[in-house]
């Protein structure tokens, strides 16, 4: 089967993109399984948003075992800058605490819970 040269580049690019999507899905599934097997729930603060074409990436931080972790993930719901500096439930793996899943539909407003999660809510001038 001879593929015309004008289509060869497009086919190659689409094949690489498909491969990248499959690898990403497998990696996300693996991380999700690890988190579910070694589940710990805490509170995370959204620190920023990045737009990557049509996808919004949520940046956040959380504390586990007195260490601050910074993470990001694709937003699977519509988000605006209003979520920045707010607190949300996050699930992480006790086996590898850098693996986490933020729950943007579960905002945390209880200041005692936020402080217990390792955040300092004092106002500084």
C-alpha positions, 0 to 999 in steps of 0.5 A, a space after each residue: 500500500 502506497 501512502 501519498 507523501 502529502 498525507 504521510 506527515 498528517 498520518 505521522 502527527 495523528 499517530 503520535 498524538 494518539 499515542 500521547 493520549 493513550 499514554 496519558 490516559 494509562 498514566 492517569 488511571 494508574 495514578 488514580 488506582 494508587 491514590 485509591 489504594 493508599 488514600 489520604 484526604 486533606 485540604 489544598 489551596 488553589 494557587 493559580 490557573 494556566 490556559 493551554 489552548 482549550 484546556 485549563 490547568 489548575 495549580 494547587 498546593 497542599 501539606 502532607 507530613 509537614 512537607 508542602 507539595 505543589 501540583 497541577 491537573 487539568 480542570 474537568 469542570 468549568 473554572 474561573 479565577 474566582 477559585 484562586 486562593 480558595 481551599 478544596 478537598 484533595 485526595 493523595 497517595 500516602 505511598 507517593 504524596 506527590 500524586 493527588 487529585 483535587 476535588 474542585 466541587 468540594 470547597 472547604 471553608 471551615 477555618 479549623 480544618 484548613 489550619 489543621 491541614 497545615 495552612 497559616 491563615 494569619 493576615 500579615 501587613 
